[in-house]
Amino acid sequence: MTVGTFVLILSGGLTASDIALAASAKVGETFKDCKKCPKMVVIPGGKFLMGDDKGKKNQRPAHEVTIKGPLAISIYEVTWIEWQACKKAGACKRDLDSHKWGKGKRPVINMSWNETQDYTKWLAKKTGRPYRLLSEAEWEYAARAGSTTAYWWGDKLKKKYANCRKCGTKWSGKKSAPVGSFKPNQWGIYDMHANIWEWTLDCHNKTHAFAPKNQTPRTDGNCDRRTVRGGSWYYFPQIAKSVSRDSHPQHLWSYNIGIRLGLPLY
């Protein structure tokens, strides 16, 4: 896919023409709605098979899901630079712990699910656009990027393609890597496999039974826990597969968990 780029660097709010420009983005194009906003890529809508009938219980049953598009997704996990803009504006309150790994272009960590809502609401207000976390279905769709294999590159681990335990990088099993340290998937999205787990909108359910057939996040199940996706630097490669899923209490944070954003353009 050929990826084009346009950037909206704005000091204040967006005008109607600004919003129209970003909304007219074609699949594969990237944009930013402000200087310290996450960089987004436009992906197409479509259908895919979510889950794996041969996988773990929490990955079953496999079921077809329709994703409405176009949809923009942050090409990187949200970084400290981007989160600190919210902190500076006073909308993100708590000082988050970097675990002495450094900040900058590393993914922001130690943010509870509840605190992710502070960030996305601030960004939505700043830009006038409905930024939010991804639903679990959107996350897996973006991670697969049209693939049907365990990882976007195939069914077997490739050394130095991601940051996980035994992935063969200088960060593996030690700490997060700066975003964009590895190759992107077919849709130009980085670090969907490992580096850090990513919060989704969905309430936790032990299986995919009765899951929506579209990208709607699940609001049934245990909403005191939220689903996380992607695996991390700490976990083994099998935990980083496109189908892998886990959960975490929404009021707690972890040095293993960060965020990625979605923005509907339909």
C-alpha positions as a printed NumPy array, in Angstrom:
array([[  0.   ,   0.   ,   0.   ],
       [  1.281,   3.44 ,  -0.866],
       [  1.054,   5.75 ,   2.109],
       [  0.667,   9.461,   1.621],
       [  0.962,  12.081,   4.337],
       [ -0.668,  15.347,   5.256],
       [ -0.352,  17.112,   8.59 ],
       [ -2.603,  19.592,  10.369],
       [ -0.463,  21.596,  12.788],
       [ -2.788,  23.923,  14.653],
       [ -2.302,  26.135,  17.666],
       [ -5.967,  26.287,  18.575],
       [ -9.171,  24.428,  17.764],
       [-10.071,  23.046,  14.355],
       [-12.182,  24.94 ,  11.859],
       [-14.867,  23.241,   9.789],
       [-12.518,  23.24 ,   6.79 ],
       [ -9.739,  21.662,   8.872],
       [-12.032,  18.852,   9.941],
       [-13.277,  18.351,   6.393],
       [ -9.681,  18.062,   5.177],
       [ -8.797,  15.352,   7.697],
       [-12.091,  13.526,   7.165],
       [-11.402,  13.376,   3.423],
       [ -8.254,  11.345,   4.016],
       [ -7.868,   8.342,   1.779],
       [ -6.979,   4.864,   2.992],
       [ -3.256,   4.718,   3.702],
       [ -2.812,   8.435,   4.28 ],
       [ -1.562,   9.752,   7.612],
       [ -2.376,  12.956,   9.481],
       [ -1.978,  14.81 ,  12.765],
       [ -4.637,  17.129,  14.147],
       [ -2.125,  19.198,  16.165],
       [  1.595,  19.356,  16.783],
       [  1.545,  16.995,  19.77 ],
       [ -1.432,  14.914,  18.692],
       [ -0.849,  11.248,  17.837],
       [ -0.072,  10.56 ,  14.189],
       [ -2.981,   8.684,  12.615],
       [ -3.298,   6.409,   9.597],
       [ -6.534,   5.778,   7.711],
       [ -7.486,   2.118,   7.336],
       [-10.379,   0.662,   5.338],
       [-13.52 ,  -0.943,   6.641],
       [-14.051,  -4.63 ,   5.949],
       [-14.824,  -8.067,   7.307],
       [-12.491, -10.436,   9.14 ],
       [-12.525, -13.565,  11.264],
       [-11.897, -12.565,  14.882],
       [-10.533, -15.104,  17.354],
       [ -9.305, -18.659,  16.855],
       [-11.304, -21.866,  17.351],
       [ -8.027, -23.745,  17.863],
       [ -6.653, -21.233,  20.336],
       [ -7.123, -20.704,  24.043],
       [-10.627, -20.669,  25.512],
       [-10.648, -16.889,  25.731],
       [ -9.948, -16.69 ,  21.967],
       [-13.014, -18.763,  21.064],
       [-15.325, -18.917,  19.236],
       [-13.933, -17.455,  16.032],
       [-16.584, -15.217,  14.489],
       [-16.94 , -12.893,  11.523],
       [-16.89 ,  -9.196,  12.352],
       [-17.695,  -6.249,  10.097],
       [-15.654,  -3.092,  10.699],
       [-17.135,   0.141,   9.426],
       [-14.668,   2.484,   7.8  ],
       [-12.777,   4.46 ,   7.037],
       [-11.238,   4.469,  10.485],
       [ -8.108,   6.281,  11.63 ],
       [ -5.763,   4.583,  14.096],
       [ -2.668,   5.967,  15.79 ],
       [  0.295,   4.461,  14.   ],
       [  2.245,   4.33 ,  17.269],
       [  1.315,   3.685,  20.867],
       [  0.653,   7.047,  22.528],
       [  3.975,   8.478,  23.68 ],
       [  5.07 ,  10.43 ,  26.729],
       [  5.418,  13.538,  24.556],
       [  1.767,  13.293,  23.539],
       [  0.482,  12.51 ,  27.019],
       [  2.515,  15.31 ,  28.605],
       [  0.592,  17.838,  26.488],
       [ -2.537,  16.724,  28.343],
       [ -0.722,  16.936,  31.684],
       [  0.478,  20.443,  30.873],
       [ -3.075,  21.469,  29.992],
       [ -4.264,  20.245,  33.405],
       [ -6.651,  17.617,  32.034],
       [ -4.44 ,  14.655,  32.961],
       [ -3.868,  14.99 ,  36.686],
       [ -1.583,  12.332,  38.118],
       [  2.166,  12.223,  37.577],
       [  2.745,   8.914,  35.844],
       [  5.811,   6.801,  36.608],
       [  8.175,   6.139,  33.687],
       [  9.833,   3.29 ,  35.627],
       [ 13.146,   5.08 ,  35.046],
       [ 13.135,   3.978,  31.421],
       [ 13.008,   7.482,  29.994],
       [ 10.098,   9.267,  28.366],
       [ 10.101,  11.105,  25.039],
       [  9.112,   8.689,  22.278],
       [  8.624,   5.702,  24.532],
       [  5.009,   4.636,  24.992],
       [  3.347,   6.207,  28.006],
       [  2.762,   3.599,  30.734],
       [  1.291,   3.298,  34.219],
       [ -2.011,   4.857,  33.141],
       [ -5.211,   3.266,  34.445],
       [ -8.133,   2.713,  32.083],
       [-10.021,   5.436,  33.945],
       [ -7.138,   7.831,  33.282],
       [ -7.133,   6.953,  29.588],
       [-10.589,   8.483,  29.46 ],
       [ -9.219,  11.769,  30.775],
       [ -6.697,  11.795,  27.941],
       [ -9.098,  10.885,  25.146],
       [-11.731,  13.37 ,  26.344],
       [ -9.112,  16.124,  26.462],
       [ -7.891,  15.29 ,  22.96 ],
       [-11.45 ,  15.147,  21.631],
       [-12.207,  18.559,  23.111],
       [ -8.953,  20.057,  21.825],
       [ -9.48 ,  18.823,  18.258],
       [-13.27 ,  18.772,  18.046],
       [-13.077,  15.146,  16.922],
       [-14.238,  11.919,  18.652],
       [-10.901,  10.4  ,  19.621],
       [-11.208,   7.301,  21.802],
       [ -9.628,   3.966,  22.577],
       [-10.095,   1.167,  20.07 ],
       [-12.713,  -1.488,  20.606],
       [-11.312,  -4.981,  20.946],
       [-12.6  ,  -5.904,  17.484],
       [-11.004,  -2.819,  15.918],
       [ -7.75 ,  -3.64 ,  17.652],
       [ -7.531,  -7.18 ,  16.266],
       [ -8.615,  -5.988,  12.81 ],
       [ -5.824,  -3.384,  12.802],
       [ -3.26 ,  -5.84 ,  14.165],
       [ -4.063,  -8.363,  11.434],
       [ -3.973,  -5.725,   8.672],
       [ -5.563,  -8.2  ,   6.286],
       [ -3.481, -11.174,   7.432],
       [ -4.866, -14.477,   8.724],
       [ -1.638, -15.627,  10.377],
       [ -0.592, -15.515,  14.029],
       [  1.389, -12.305,  13.508],
       [  1.113,  -9.835,  10.645],
       [  4.34 , -11.239,   9.168],
       [  3.429, -14.942,   9.435],
       [  2.813, -17.81 ,  11.846],
       [  6.295, -18.042,  13.342],
       [  8.274, -15.581,  15.403],
       [ 10.831, -13.533,  13.513],
       [ 13.705, -12.21 ,  15.577],
       [ 13.857,  -8.428,  15.952],
       [ 10.344,  -7.903,  14.541],
       [  8.893,  -6.987,  17.931],
       [  9.875,  -6.348,  21.539],
       [  8.949,  -9.38 ,  23.625],
       [ 10.79 , -11.883,  25.801],
       [ 12.925, -14.027,  23.448],
       [ 12.26 , -11.634,  20.53 ],
       [ 16.001, -11.002,  20.253],
       [ 16.121,  -7.226,  20.754],
       [ 18.156,  -5.169,  23.225],
       [ 14.921,  -4.352,  25.085],
       [ 13.458,  -7.886,  25.171],
       [ 12.465,  -8.954,  28.675],
       [ 13.864,  -5.694,  30.089],
       [ 11.711,  -2.678,  29.177],
       [  9.662,  -0.981,  26.485],
       [ 11.254,   0.199,  23.243],
       [ 10.775,   3.641,  21.683],
       [  7.769,   3.526,  19.377],
       [  8.478,   2.709,  15.751],
       [ 11.622,   0.699,  16.493],
       [ 10.449,  -2.171,  14.279],
       [  8.79 ,  -2.626,  10.899],
       [  5.119,  -1.583,  10.567],
       [  2.429,  -3.995,   9.445],
       [  0.814,  -3.895,   6.005],
       [ -1.339,  -0.909,   7.001],
       [  1.554,   1.147,   8.327],
       [  0.833,   0.524,  12.036],
       [  3.709,  -0.114,  14.43 ],
       [  4.096,  -2.253,  17.552],
       [  0.767,  -4.074,  17.44 ],
       [  2.657,  -7.167,  18.585],
       [  4.293,  -6.756,  22.012],
       [  6.208,  -3.735,  23.382],
       [  3.303,  -2.93 ,  25.732],
       [ -0.242,  -4.176,  26.224],
       [ -2.864,  -1.686,  25.021],
       [ -6.125,  -0.834,  26.771],
       [ -9.331,  -1.262,  24.76 ],
       [-12.846,   0.03 ,  25.381],
       [-14.313,  -3.413,  26.086],
       [-15.526,  -4.801,  29.379],
       [-13.822,  -8.121,  30.062],
       [-15.456, -11.351,  28.933],
       [-13.873, -14.779,  29.373],
       [-14.715, -15.83 ,  25.795],
       [-16.029, -14.349,  22.551],
       [-19.433, -15.986,  23.074],
       [-22.211, -13.499,  22.217],
       [-19.669, -10.922,  21.051],
       [-20.928,  -8.181,  18.684],
       [-20.68 ,  -8.863,  14.957],
       [-19.391,  -5.354,  14.38 ],
       [-16.81 ,  -3.078,  16.004],
       [-19.054,  -2.127,  18.926],
       [-17.196,  -2.53 ,  22.234],
       [-18.644,  -5.018,  24.699],
       [-20.495,  -3.372,  27.557],
       [-21.581,  -6.67 ,  29.125],
       [-19.403,  -8.888,  31.297],
       [-17.066,  -7.59 ,  33.991],
       [-16.754,  -3.83 ,  33.479],
       [-14.49 ,  -3.467,  36.5  ],
       [-11.883,  -5.088,  34.257],
       [-11.073,  -3.974,  30.713],
       [ -9.604,  -6.045,  27.921],
       [ -5.973,  -5.451,  26.973],
       [ -4.371,  -6.553,  23.72 ],
       [ -0.95 ,  -7.083,  22.179],
       [  1.357,  -8.545,  24.805],
       [  4.462,  -6.718,  25.994],
       [  8.237,  -6.631,  26.363],
       [  7.879,  -8.833,  29.453],
       [  5.85 , -11.685,  27.934],
       [  6.704, -14.529,  25.547],
       [  5.938, -14.359,  21.79 ],
       [  2.77 , -16.478,  21.919],
       [  1.168, -13.801,  24.093],
       [  1.779, -11.238,  21.317],
       [ -0.337, -12.97 ,  18.664],
       [ -3.142, -11.035,  16.971],
       [ -5.759, -13.159,  18.775],
       [ -4.196, -12.975,  22.248],
       [ -6.186, -11.16 ,  24.911],
       [ -6.141, -10.514,  28.63 ],
       [ -7.687,  -8.079,  31.107],
       [ -6.696,  -5.707,  33.902],
       [ -8.654,  -3.853,  36.626],
       [ -9.706,  -0.542,  35.123],
       [ -8.705,   1.497,  38.179],
       [ -5.16 ,   0.087,  38.32 ],
       [ -2.126,   0.797,  36.169],
       [  0.906,  -1.185,  35.073],
       [  4.314,  -0.611,  33.486],
       [  3.184,  -3.194,  30.932],
       [  0.117,  -1.285,  29.683],
       [ -0.363,   1.808,  27.502],
       [ -2.801,   3.041,  24.86 ],
       [ -3.491,   3.365,  21.153],
       [ -6.235,   5.598,  19.739],
       [ -9.008,   5.3  ,  17.201],
       [-10.93 ,   7.975,  15.316],
       [-13.98 ,   7.11 ,  13.199],
       [-14.074,   8.981,   9.868],
       [-17.44 ,   7.665,   8.657]])
